[in-house]
């Protein structure tokens, strides 16, 4: 049977172009230009797919979705919009859209999308809409138009309201905590979002931080302390840098995921946990399993919903959107209303390597904004920035960059080197002073090429 596509688009020229594209693919296409005509068309005719624009003369496509779903619950709908807004993508998919595509529409991209949707419909004959019993407000922080980021937004929309654990992977600076917060915001869970950076707390304190402790459990435990698992009840517990968990903590966390109970340190009373767990890592956890540093059974328990955040170099088309969004934030922080950037500077940003990803982009823009004073950011203000930070040490301290305007990586490298110098290269004491685990310290020493006194 020839697939029949309903195109809901008020731009007559675009509607005709899309209809011709579908007909060239051997499909039948009908074009209407309003919400009312779309409802009438679906009431009278059978369609295999709807291509729905967001901005229509008599309403918004996202508001029309519930009516379309009521008329034809199993009909796949692809939303179109000229706004590069991932928040809209999440809301559209939560409301019942099957897929999402940005304008200007690329013919090859649309062909692939339509073929995938029709194939799925033919095999399953049903696409389940995500429940909307817990409408959520607007979200912040997820920005992009790339297919990779649209895939992330779709996964959030489809999985946020489940109870399944989530594992977010991606390099440092890609925005893993932003995505974790979006999972919580769209989950409908009434409890709090509680975040723990496992790399920032030494092992001896992390157990108490996660599970809490009873009075007298150890020296200094002068009273009962509630752990993050209890504080996240009815909410979400986000464990960043999950690969840093020591083996005994991995075992305790596995029990929580399996049995939903735990005890405080020094306690015997079982405590029920209903916190949803979202974990993140910038390391390959499967490789960590093979190396014997991470439990395989814990990885499988965590990796029920899997989200990979692409590095910035893999989604360069998002850099202009990210740049302007970050500049709004920076302008507010610096008290610089009207802060702008020239097109040539944006083009230069699109060519840089970005080993530090979105976090590095924000640092670079902040530095450039400071140097721009009252004018716009120009390409010359980006010279020497946007690459891998120089190693710490005397050479790094002799640069022309004022100390207060260094990148976060430079500041971190120099501080770690100072502590290493103070402890004479003793990694145990250095880890305690810095408040990070020994493996995290080793990686930072390697990352920044730091010198160990006496070695």
Secondary structure, 3 states (H helix, E strand, C coil): CCCEEEEECCCHHHHHHHHHHHHHCCCEEEEECCHHHHHHHHHHCCCCEEEEECEECCEEHHHHHHHHHHHCCCCEEEEEECCCCHHHHHHHHHHCCCEEEECCCCHHHHHHHHHHHHHHHHHHCCCCCCCCCCCCCCCCCCCCCCHHHHHHHHHHHHHCCCCCCEEEECCCCCCHHHHHHHHHHCCCCCCCEEEEECCCCCHHHHHHHHHCECCCCCCCCCCCECCHHHHCCCCEEEEECHHHCCHHHHHHHHHHHHHCEECCECCCCCEECCCEEEEEECCCHHHHHHCCCCCHHHHHHHCCEEEECCCHHHCHHHHHHHHHHHHHHHHHHHCCCCCCECHHHHHHHCCCCCCCHHHHHHHHHHHHHHHHCCCCECHHHHCCCCCCCCCCCHHHHCCCCCHHHCCHHHHHHHHHHHHHHHHCCCHHHHHHHHCCCHHHHHHHHHHHCCCCCCC
